Amino acid sequence: MNFVDESKSFTHQSEINYPVDKVFPQFNNLQNFAAWNDFFAGKEDLTYSFFTPYEGLGSAMNFSDKKNNKLGDLFIRYSNVNRTVRYQLFDGESANPYLIDVKFVPNGQKTKLFWNIHTPKRDYLERSLNLIAEDFFVENIDKSMKNLYQLLGNKVDRDQKLASIKYDSIMVENRDGELLLGVNVSTRNTKDILFKNVIMNHGKVVNYVRSDLGKKDDEFGMPVLLTNPANLKDKEVSYFYGVPLSKRISVSDNNFSFQTLNASKVYYIYYQGNYNNRVKNIQELLKKAKKDTLRNGQLMEEFLEEPIDNQDVKLKLSLPVYR
């Protein structure tokens, strides 16, 4: 082992045919990262826990596979949007982490990625692991980039559909029934507090479905918030926030419950903008139902994009109506 260093550094370059603004969020959010990175993706026995904040500096996740005696932690130690992400990976019970820097270089509609990996310092008898580390990481990166390319292909198709949406016009459809898994919430109904509360519960629900239940993104639908539209101006508002699942499954955490949405005729309207300003569009739906002498059910706010603090939302607001 005299010729093997106690640690090793190496670089690898890759390229993906998507612009950096599509690519970077897949690295900066560890829930996204775990969905396509070959180190995690497709490993059925791996379980995950994600910790706030769910993206950027300070993000963290824990992974374990009791069946194969595998565990570890991954942290984001530095994040410069669309430029650089720095990870620390603790594999097993070692106190010395892998250091992984990924640099993003825009190249038109493509993105070049420069990976710099530094293996942990190892004891004398373990240094032989450094001989295979580079091959392992290069193979992992190449497989991961193929996974990411496929994932982004699906996301781009969805983005194109979103781009063709006509906003602020009331339309009618017959909506199928759905089974939602989520949380019941009560919170103060002020501009700042309500939306931050929605974001927090979005993270809670999606994290639970992904990590605790092991569901991939294509195994659950877009998140839905259910509330009584008559209470939108109250000082406190109650709502249910959940995601659609194909069938009922065993849930051990009592904080989560199922709600069934029955098939119904709905008036709906697409809204884009500040979350607090959606009320005007909701009132238009209520006026339409009243004008047509119809009763209405619970308001459904479907988030077409993940809610993010200080950013506009894209919503499909649906109001079930009946005689």
Salt bridges, closest charged atoms under 4 A:
ASP91 OD1 - LYS70 NZ 3.70
ASP101 OD1 - ARG86 NE 2.55
GLU134 OE1 - LYS8 NZ 3.55
GLU139 OE2 - LYS143 NZ 3.21
ASP142 OD1 - HIS12 NE2 3.08
ASP159 OD2 - LYS22 NZ 2.48
GLU173 OE2 - LYS316 NZ 2.78
GLU178 OE1 - ARG175 NH2 3.27
ASP217 OD1 - ARG210 NE 2.94
ASP292 OD2 - LYS288 NZ 3.33
GLU301 OE2 - ARG278 NE 2.97
GLU302 OE1 - ARG175 NH1 3.50
GLU305 OE2 - LYS314 NZ 3.56
GLU306 OE2 - HIS202 NE2 3.81
ASP309 OD2 - LYS196 NZ 2.92
